Amino acid sequence: MKASNIRELSNAELAAKLADLKKELFNLRLSHATGQLTNPLALNSVKKDIARVKTVLREREQAAKA
């Protein structure tokens, strides 16, 4: 997911997306722990997507304060 796509979403959509990504990360970690994870690079991509969403939310929060 690109940052430009994330910036087009509303705050409510970003919050929902963040929750979905966190659930996905949990499931990937569980699969990794049980040895059933087929694509280990998926962990890194989900972590980066979570960071992108959090960054956009934080930028909007800072802009609202200013």
PDB file of N, CA, C and O in Angstrom:
ATOM      1  N   MET A   1       0.845  -1.171   0.000  1.00  0.00           N
ATOM      2  CA  MET A   1       0.000   0.000   0.000  1.00  0.00           C
ATOM      3  C   MET A   1       0.893   1.237   0.000  1.00  0.00           C
ATOM      4  O   MET A   1       1.838   1.339   0.782  1.00  0.00           O
ATOM      5  N   LYS A   2       0.580   2.157  -0.876  1.00  0.00           N
ATOM      6  CA  LYS A   2       1.380   3.372  -0.997  1.00  0.00           C
ATOM      7  C   LYS A   2       0.832   4.459  -0.082  1.00  0.00           C
ATOM      8  O   LYS A   2      -0.354   4.478   0.248  1.00  0.00           O
ATOM      9  N   ALA A   3       1.715   5.356   0.318  1.00  0.00           N
ATOM     10  CA  ALA A   3       1.325   6.446   1.201  1.00  0.00           C
ATOM     11  C   ALA A   3       0.313   7.363   0.518  1.00  0.00           C
ATOM     12  O   ALA A   3      -0.562   7.920   1.180  1.00  0.00           O
ATOM     13  N   SER A   4       0.425   7.523  -0.793  1.00  0.00           N
ATOM     14  CA  SER A   4      -0.530   8.380  -1.504  1.00  0.00           C
ATOM     15  C   SER A   4      -1.939   7.801  -1.432  1.00  0.00           C
ATOM     16  O   SER A   4      -2.914   8.549  -1.359  1.00  0.00           O
ATOM     17  N   ASN A   5      -2.050   6.486  -1.452  1.00  0.00           N
ATOM     18  CA  ASN A   5      -3.366   5.853  -1.316  1.00  0.00           C
ATOM     19  C   ASN A   5      -3.910   6.024   0.101  1.00  0.00           C
ATOM     20  O   ASN A   5      -5.113   6.197   0.298  1.00  0.00           O
ATOM     21  N   ILE A   6      -3.022   5.974   1.072  1.00  0.00           N
ATOM     22  CA  ILE A   6      -3.432   6.114   2.467  1.00  0.00           C
ATOM     23  C   ILE A   6      -3.923   7.522   2.738  1.00  0.00           C
ATOM     24  O   ILE A   6      -4.897   7.707   3.468  1.00  0.00           O
ATOM     25  N   ARG A   7      -3.267   8.513   2.164  1.00  0.00           N
ATOM     26  CA  ARG A   7      -3.642   9.917   2.394  1.00  0.00           C
ATOM     27  C   ARG A   7      -5.028  10.249   1.844  1.00  0.00           C
ATOM     28  O   ARG A   7      -5.645  11.218   2.287  1.00  0.00           O
ATOM     29  N   GLU A   8      -5.521   9.475   0.902  1.00  0.00           N
ATOM     30  CA  GLU A   8      -6.841   9.719   0.322  1.00  0.00           C
ATOM     31  C   GLU A   8      -7.973   9.247   1.235  1.00  0.00           C
ATOM     32  O   GLU A   8      -9.124   9.633   1.035  1.00  0.00           O
ATOM     33  N   LEU A   9      -7.664   8.422   2.230  1.00  0.00           N
ATOM     34  CA  LEU A   9      -8.675   7.874   3.117  1.00  0.00           C
ATOM     35  C   LEU A   9      -9.014   8.869   4.224  1.00  0.00           C
ATOM     36  O   LEU A   9      -8.198   9.720   4.580  1.00  0.00           O
ATOM     37  N   SER A  10     -10.227   8.752   4.763  1.00  0.00           N
ATOM     38  CA  SER A  10     -10.628   9.609   5.877  1.00  0.00           C
ATOM     39  C   SER A  10     -10.057   9.047   7.178  1.00  0.00           C
ATOM     40  O   SER A  10      -9.518   7.941   7.206  1.00  0.00           O
ATOM     41  N   ASN A  11     -10.180   9.817   8.241  1.00  0.00           N
ATOM     42  CA  ASN A  11      -9.656   9.373   9.527  1.00  0.00           C
ATOM     43  C   ASN A  11     -10.351   8.109  10.019  1.00  0.00           C
ATOM     44  O   ASN A  11      -9.704   7.227  10.583  1.00  0.00           O
ATOM     45  N   ALA A  12     -11.660   8.015   9.812  1.00  0.00           N
ATOM     46  CA  ALA A  12     -12.404   6.825  10.236  1.00  0.00           C
ATOM     47  C   ALA A  12     -11.959   5.604   9.433  1.00  0.00           C
ATOM     48  O   ALA A  12     -11.812   4.511   9.981  1.00  0.00           O
ATOM     49  N   GLU A  13     -11.751   5.796   8.148  1.00  0.00           N
ATOM     50  CA  GLU A  13     -11.287   4.698   7.308  1.00  0.00           C
ATOM     51  C   GLU A  13      -9.872   4.269   7.701  1.00  0.00           C
ATOM     52  O   GLU A  13      -9.543   3.083   7.676  1.00  0.00           O
ATOM     53  N   LEU A  14      -9.041   5.248   8.063  1.00  0.00           N
ATOM     54  CA  LEU A  14      -7.683   4.923   8.500  1.00  0.00           C
ATOM     55  C   LEU A  14      -7.697   4.139   9.805  1.00  0.00           C
ATOM     56  O   LEU A  14      -6.912   3.207   9.979  1.00  0.00           O
ATOM     57  N   ALA A  15      -8.569   4.504  10.708  1.00  0.00           N
ATOM     58  CA  ALA A  15      -8.670   3.777  11.976  1.00  0.00           C
ATOM     59  C   ALA A  15      -9.117   2.334  11.732  1.00  0.00           C
ATOM     60  O   ALA A  15      -8.605   1.406  12.358  1.00  0.00           O
ATOM     61  N   ALA A  16     -10.068   2.153  10.827  1.00  0.00           N
ATOM     62  CA  ALA A  16     -10.530   0.804  10.497  1.00  0.00           C
ATOM     63  C   ALA A  16      -9.420   0.011   9.811  1.00  0.00           C
ATOM     64  O   ALA A  16      -9.234  -1.175  10.086  1.00  0.00           O
ATOM     65  N   LYS A  17      -8.689   0.668   8.924  1.00  0.00           N
ATOM     66  CA  LYS A  17      -7.584   0.017   8.223  1.00  0.00           C
ATOM     67  C   LYS A  17      -6.493  -0.402   9.209  1.00  0.00           C
ATOM     68  O   LYS A  17      -5.917  -1.482   9.082  1.00  0.00           O
ATOM     69  N   LEU A  18      -6.213   0.453  10.185  1.00  0.00           N
ATOM     70  CA  LEU A  18      -5.212   0.150  11.190  1.00  0.00           C
ATOM     71  C   LEU A  18      -5.620  -1.077  12.009  1.00  0.00           C
ATOM     72  O   LEU A  18      -4.792  -1.943  12.294  1.00  0.00           O
ATOM     73  N   ALA A  19      -6.877  -1.146  12.377  1.00  0.00           N
ATOM     74  CA  ALA A  19      -7.366  -2.303  13.135  1.00  0.00           C
ATOM     75  C   ALA A  19      -7.240  -3.582  12.308  1.00  0.00           C
ATOM     76  O   ALA A  19      -6.837  -4.622  12.829  1.00  0.00           O
ATOM     77  N   ASP A  20      -7.584  -3.508  11.026  1.00  0.00           N
ATOM     78  CA  ASP A  20      -7.467  -4.678  10.150  1.00  0.00           C
ATOM     79  C   ASP A  20      -6.014  -5.122  10.012  1.00  0.00           C
ATOM     80  O   ASP A  20      -5.715  -6.316  10.048  1.00  0.00           O
ATOM     81  N   LEU A  21      -5.123  -4.161   9.854  1.00  0.00           N
ATOM     82  CA  LEU A  21      -3.702  -4.486   9.704  1.00  0.00           C
ATOM     83  C   LEU A  21      -3.139  -5.121  10.974  1.00  0.00           C
ATOM     84  O   LEU A  21      -2.312  -6.029  10.902  1.00  0.00           O
ATOM     85  N   LYS A  22      -3.583  -4.647  12.126  1.00  0.00           N
ATOM     86  CA  LYS A  22      -3.109  -5.221  13.384  1.00  0.00           C
ATOM     87  C   LYS A  22      -3.600  -6.660  13.545  1.00  0.00           C
ATOM     88  O   LYS A  22      -2.867  -7.517  14.039  1.00  0.00           O
ATOM     89  N   LYS A  23      -4.845  -6.923  13.125  1.00  0.00           N
ATOM     90  CA  LYS A  23      -5.364  -8.292  13.166  1.00  0.00           C
ATOM     91  C   LYS A  23      -4.582  -9.193  12.215  1.00  0.00           C
ATOM     92  O   LYS A  23      -4.262 -10.336  12.542  1.00  0.00           O
ATOM     93  N   GLU A  24      -4.284  -8.660  11.041  1.00  0.00           N
ATOM     94  CA  GLU A  24      -3.518  -9.421  10.071  1.00  0.00           C
ATOM     95  C   GLU A  24      -2.117  -9.733  10.591  1.00  0.00           C
ATOM     96  O   GLU A  24      -1.613 -10.841  10.404  1.00  0.00           O
ATOM     97  N   LEU A  25      -1.491  -8.754  11.244  1.00  0.00           N
ATOM     98  CA  LEU A  25      -0.167  -8.970  11.806  1.00  0.00           C
ATOM     99  C   LEU A  25      -0.206 -10.044  12.890  1.00  0.00           C
ATOM    100  O   LEU A  25       0.689 -10.885  12.974  1.00  0.00           O
ATOM    101  N   PHE A  26      -1.243 -10.009  13.713  1.00  0.00           N
ATOM    102  CA  PHE A  26      -1.388 -11.036  14.742  1.00  0.00           C
ATOM    103  C   PHE A  26      -1.496 -12.420  14.115  1.00  0.00           C
ATOM    104  O   PHE A  26      -0.840 -13.363  14.557  1.00  0.00           O
ATOM    105  N   ASN A  27      -2.326 -12.533  13.084  1.00  0.00           N
ATOM    106  CA  ASN A  27      -2.495 -13.825  12.416  1.00  0.00           C
ATOM    107  C   ASN A  27      -1.200 -14.289  11.753  1.00  0.00           C
ATOM    108  O   ASN A  27      -0.889 -15.480  11.773  1.00  0.00           O
ATOM    109  N   LEU A  28      -0.449 -13.368  11.172  1.00  0.00           N
ATOM    110  CA  LEU A  28       0.818 -13.737  10.554  1.00  0.00           C
ATOM    111  C   LEU A  28       1.830 -14.197  11.609  1.00  0.00           C
ATOM    112  O   LEU A  28       2.573 -15.153  11.389  1.00  0.00           O
ATOM    113  N   ARG A  29       1.851 -13.520  12.735  1.00  0.00           N
ATOM    114  CA  ARG A  29       2.761 -13.925  13.815  1.00  0.00           C
ATOM    115  C   ARG A  29       2.388 -15.297  14.353  1.00  0.00           C
ATOM    116  O   ARG A  29       3.261 -16.107  14.666  1.00  0.00           O
ATOM    117  N   LEU A  30       1.098 -15.555  14.459  1.00  0.00           N
ATOM    118  CA  LEU A  30       0.637 -16.857  14.919  1.00  0.00           C
ATOM    119  C   LEU A  30       1.045 -17.949  13.931  1.00  0.00           C
ATOM    120  O   LEU A  30       1.517 -19.013  14.333  1.00  0.00           O
ATOM    121  N   SER A  31       0.862 -17.685  12.661  1.00  0.00           N
ATOM    122  CA  SER A  31       1.267 -18.642  11.628  1.00  0.00           C
ATOM    123  C   SER A  31       2.772 -18.867  11.656  1.00  0.00           C
ATOM    124  O   SER A  31       3.242 -19.989  11.468  1.00  0.00           O
ATOM    125  N   HIS A  32       3.519 -17.806  11.889  1.00  0.00           N
ATOM    126  CA  HIS A  32       4.973 -17.919  11.944  1.00  0.00           C
ATOM    127  C   HIS A  32       5.411 -18.772  13.138  1.00  0.00           C
ATOM    128  O   HIS A  32       6.333 -19.581  13.034  1.00  0.00           O
ATOM    129  N   ALA A  33       4.740 -18.579  14.259  1.00  0.00           N
ATOM    130  CA  ALA A  33       5.094 -19.328  15.470  1.00  0.00           C
ATOM    131  C   ALA A  33       4.781 -20.814  15.329  1.00  0.00           C
ATOM    132  O   ALA A  33       5.479 -21.657  15.894  1.00  0.00           O
ATOM    133  N   THR A  34       3.742 -21.129  14.581  1.00  0.00           N
ATOM    134  CA  THR A  34       3.373 -22.532  14.407  1.00  0.00           C
ATOM    135  C   THR A  34       4.065 -23.161  13.211  1.00  0.00           C
ATOM    136  O   THR A  34       3.903 -24.353  12.951  1.00  0.00           O
ATOM    137  N   GLY A  35       4.837 -22.364  12.484  1.00  0.00           N
ATOM    138  CA  GLY A  35       5.582 -22.897  11.351  1.00  0.00           C
ATOM    139  C   GLY A  35       4.776 -23.047  10.078  1.00  0.00           C
ATOM    140  O   GLY A  35       5.176 -23.782   9.176  1.00  0.00           O
ATOM    141  N   GLN A  36       3.652 -22.365   9.991  1.00  0.00           N
ATOM    142  CA  GLN A  36       2.782 -22.480   8.825  1.00  0.00           C
ATOM    143  C   GLN A  36       2.835 -21.270   7.902  1.00  0.00           C
ATOM    144  O   GLN A  36       2.079 -21.187   6.934  1.00  0.00           O
ATOM    145  N   LEU A  37       3.726 -20.339   8.204  1.00  0.00           N
ATOM    146  CA  LEU A  37       3.818 -19.120   7.403  1.00  0.00           C
ATOM    147  C   LEU A  37       4.521 -19.421   6.083  1.00  0.00           C
ATOM    148  O   LEU A  37       5.659 -19.891   6.070  1.00  0.00           O
ATOM    149  N   THR A  38       3.836 -19.148   4.973  1.00  0.00           N
ATOM    150  CA  THR A  38       4.408 -19.455   3.659  1.00  0.00           C
ATOM    151  C   THR A  38       5.254 -18.313   3.123  1.00  0.00           C
ATOM    152  O   THR A  38       6.221 -18.550   2.399  1.00  0.00           O
ATOM    153  N   ASN A  39       4.907 -17.078   3.467  1.00  0.00           N
ATOM    154  CA  ASN A  39       5.641 -15.923   2.967  1.00  0.00           C
ATOM    155  C   ASN A  39       6.122 -15.075   4.140  1.00  0.00           C
ATOM    156  O   ASN A  39       5.371 -14.239   4.642  1.00  0.00           O
ATOM    157  N   PRO A  40       7.360 -15.275   4.584  1.00  0.00           N
ATOM    158  CA  PRO A  40       7.839 -14.512   5.735  1.00  0.00           C
ATOM    159  C   PRO A  40       7.975 -13.015   5.466  1.00  0.00           C
ATOM    160  O   PRO A  40       8.001 -12.226   6.411  1.00  0.00           O
ATOM    161  N   LEU A  41       8.062 -12.612   4.219  1.00  0.00           N
ATOM    162  CA  LEU A  41       8.162 -11.186   3.899  1.00  0.00           C
ATOM    163  C   LEU A  41       6.847 -10.457   4.149  1.00  0.00           C
ATOM    164  O   LEU A  41       6.826  -9.228   4.216  1.00  0.00           O
ATOM    165  N   ALA A  42       5.764 -11.189   4.286  1.00  0.00           N
ATOM    166  CA  ALA A  42       4.473 -10.568   4.558  1.00  0.00           C
ATOM    167  C   ALA A  42       4.483  -9.860   5.910  1.00  0.00           C
ATOM    168  O   ALA A  42       3.810  -8.844   6.082  1.00  0.00           O
ATOM    169  N   LEU A  43       5.230 -10.383   6.858  1.00  0.00           N
ATOM    170  CA  LEU A  43       5.337  -9.735   8.171  1.00  0.00           C
ATOM    171  C   LEU A  43       5.879  -8.315   8.029  1.00  0.00           C
ATOM    172  O   LEU A  43       5.321  -7.371   8.589  1.00  0.00           O
ATOM    173  N   ASN A  44       6.956  -8.173   7.287  1.00  0.00           N
ATOM    174  CA  ASN A  44       7.563  -6.848   7.119  1.00  0.00           C
ATOM    175  C   ASN A  44       6.644  -5.894   6.378  1.00  0.00           C
ATOM    176  O   ASN A  44       6.553  -4.722   6.741  1.00  0.00           O
ATOM    177  N   SER A  45       5.967  -6.367   5.356  1.00  0.00           N
ATOM    178  CA  SER A  45       5.094  -5.466   4.590  1.00  0.00           C
ATOM    179  C   SER A  45       3.915  -4.986   5.434  1.00  0.00           C
ATOM    180  O   SER A  45       3.506  -3.831   5.319  1.00  0.00           O
ATOM    181  N   VAL A  46       3.364  -5.857   6.279  1.00  0.00           N
ATOM    182  CA  VAL A  46       2.252  -5.443   7.132  1.00  0.00           C
ATOM    183  C   VAL A  46       2.739  -4.444   8.186  1.00  0.00           C
ATOM    184  O   VAL A  46       2.049  -3.469   8.482  1.00  0.00           O
ATOM    185  N   LYS A  47       3.919  -4.685   8.748  1.00  0.00           N
ATOM    186  CA  LYS A  47       4.473  -3.743   9.714  1.00  0.00           C
ATOM    187  C   LYS A  47       4.681  -2.366   9.087  1.00  0.00           C
ATOM    188  O   LYS A  47       4.397  -1.344   9.711  1.00  0.00           O
ATOM    189  N   LYS A  48       5.170  -2.345   7.867  1.00  0.00           N
ATOM    190  CA  LYS A  48       5.396  -1.064   7.184  1.00  0.00           C
ATOM    191  C   LYS A  48       4.087  -0.364   6.867  1.00  0.00           C
ATOM    192  O   LYS A  48       4.001   0.860   6.955  1.00  0.00           O
ATOM    193  N   ASP A  49       3.058  -1.132   6.495  1.00  0.00           N
ATOM    194  CA  ASP A  49       1.744  -0.538   6.237  1.00  0.00           C
ATOM    195  C   ASP A  49       1.168   0.074   7.510  1.00  0.00           C
ATOM    196  O   ASP A  49       0.571   1.150   7.475  1.00  0.00           O
ATOM    197  N   ILE A  50       1.352  -0.619   8.637  1.00  0.00           N
ATOM    198  CA  ILE A  50       0.890  -0.077   9.922  1.00  0.00           C
ATOM    199  C   ILE A  50       1.610   1.241  10.220  1.00  0.00           C
ATOM    200  O   ILE A  50       0.987   2.209  10.657  1.00  0.00           O
ATOM    201  N   ALA A  51       2.902   1.271   9.986  1.00  0.00           N
ATOM    202  CA  ALA A  51       3.673   2.493  10.228  1.00  0.00           C
ATOM    203  C   ALA A  51       3.208   3.630   9.321  1.00  0.00           C
ATOM    204  O   ALA A  51       3.136   4.780   9.755  1.00  0.00           O
ATOM    205  N   ARG A  52       2.896   3.319   8.074  1.00  0.00           N
ATOM    206  CA  ARG A  52       2.424   4.363   7.151  1.00  0.00           C
ATOM    207  C   ARG A  52       1.100   4.948   7.621  1.00  0.00           C
ATOM    208  O   ARG A  52       0.908   6.164   7.597  1.00  0.00           O
ATOM    209  N   VAL A  53       0.187   4.081   8.048  1.00  0.00           N
ATOM    210  CA  VAL A  53      -1.123   4.553   8.513  1.00  0.00           C
ATOM    211  C   VAL A  53      -0.951   5.410   9.761  1.00  0.00           C
ATOM    212  O   VAL A  53      -1.560   6.474   9.873  1.00  0.00           O
ATOM    213  N   LYS A  54      -0.129   4.954  10.695  1.00  0.00           N
ATOM    214  CA  LYS A  54       0.094   5.726  11.917  1.00  0.00           C
ATOM    215  C   LYS A  54       0.742   7.073  11.624  1.00  0.00           C
ATOM    216  O   LYS A  54       0.436   8.071  12.277  1.00  0.00           O
ATOM    217  N   THR A  55       1.636   7.099  10.643  1.00  0.00           N
ATOM    218  CA  THR A  55       2.301   8.347  10.277  1.00  0.00           C
ATOM    219  C   THR A  55       1.302   9.356   9.735  1.00  0.00           C
ATOM    220  O   THR A  55       1.344  10.529  10.106  1.00  0.00           O
ATOM    221  N   VAL A  56       0.411   8.915   8.867  1.00  0.00           N
ATOM    222  CA  VAL A  56      -0.590   9.817   8.298  1.00  0.00           C
ATOM    223  C   VAL A  56      -1.536  10.311   9.381  1.00  0.00           C
ATOM    224  O   VAL A  56      -1.892  11.489   9.400  1.00  0.00           O
ATOM    225  N   LEU A  57      -1.950   9.426  10.282  1.00  0.00           N
ATOM    226  CA  LEU A  57      -2.826   9.845  11.371  1.00  0.00           C
ATOM    227  C   LEU A  57      -2.141  10.886  12.257  1.00  0.00           C
ATOM    228  O   LEU A  57      -2.766  11.859  12.680  1.00  0.00           O
ATOM    229  N   ARG A  58      -0.879  10.681  12.529  1.00  0.00           N
ATOM    230  CA  ARG A  58      -0.126  11.616  13.368  1.00  0.00           C
ATOM    231  C   ARG A  58       0.054  12.965  12.670  1.00  0.00           C
ATOM    232  O   ARG A  58      -0.049  14.013  13.307  1.00  0.00           O
ATOM    233  N   GLU A  59       0.322  12.940  11.371  1.00  0.00           N
ATOM    234  CA  GLU A  59       0.452  14.188  10.619  1.00  0.00           C
ATOM    235  C   GLU A  59      -0.840  14.991  10.662  1.00  0.00           C
ATOM    236  O   GLU A  59      -0.814  16.214  10.802  1.00  0.00           O
ATOM    237  N   ARG A  60      -1.963  14.304  10.540  1.00  0.00           N
ATOM    238  CA  ARG A  60      -3.260  14.991  10.571  1.00  0.00           C
ATOM    239  C   ARG A  60      -3.529  15.543  11.969  1.00  0.00           C
ATOM    240  O   ARG A  60      -4.096  16.627  12.112  1.00  0.00           O
ATOM    241  N   GLU A  61      -3.127  14.806  12.992  1.00  0.00           N
ATOM    242  CA  GLU A  61      -3.303  15.267  14.361  1.00  0.00           C
ATOM    243  C   GLU A  61      -2.492  16.528  14.618  1.00  0.00           C
ATOM    244  O   GLU A  61      -2.975  17.465  15.254  1.00  0.00           O
ATOM    245  N   GLN A  62      -1.261  16.551  14.124  1.00  0.00           N
ATOM    246  CA  GLN A  62      -0.406  17.723  14.291  1.00  0.00           C
ATOM    247  C   GLN A  62      -0.938  18.914  13.507  1.00  0.00           C
ATOM    248  O   GLN A  62      -0.865  20.050  13.978  1.00  0.00           O
ATOM    249  N   ALA A  63      -1.473  18.664  12.314  1.00  0.00           N
ATOM    250  CA  ALA A  63      -2.022  19.750  11.504  1.00  0.00           C
ATOM    251  C   ALA A  63      -3.261  20.351  12.166  1.00  0.00           C
ATOM    252  O   ALA A  63      -3.499  21.553  12.055  1.00  0.00           O
ATOM    253  N   ALA A  64      -4.040  19.536  12.846  1.00  0.00           N
ATOM    254  CA  ALA A  64      -5.239  20.024  13.508  1.00  0.00           C
ATOM    255  C   ALA A  64      -4.876  20.915  14.697  1.00  0.00           C
ATOM    256  O   ALA A  64      -5.609  21.854  15.009  1.00  0.00           O
ATOM    257  N   LYS A  65      -3.770  20.635  15.355  1.00  0.00           N
ATOM    258  CA  LYS A  65      -3.342  21.435  16.503  1.00  0.00           C
ATOM    259  C   LYS A  65      -2.784  22.790  16.056  1.00  0.00           C
ATOM    260  O   LYS A  65      -2.901  23.783  16.774  1.00  0.00           O
ATOM    261  N   ALA A  66      -2.189  22.821  14.885  1.00  0.00           N
ATOM    262  CA  ALA A  66      -1.544  24.051  14.417  1.00  0.00           C
ATOM    263  C   ALA A  66      -2.533  25.045  13.851  1.00  0.00           C
ATOM    264  O   ALA A  66      -2.140  26.128  13.417  1.00  0.00           O
TER     265      ALA A  66
END
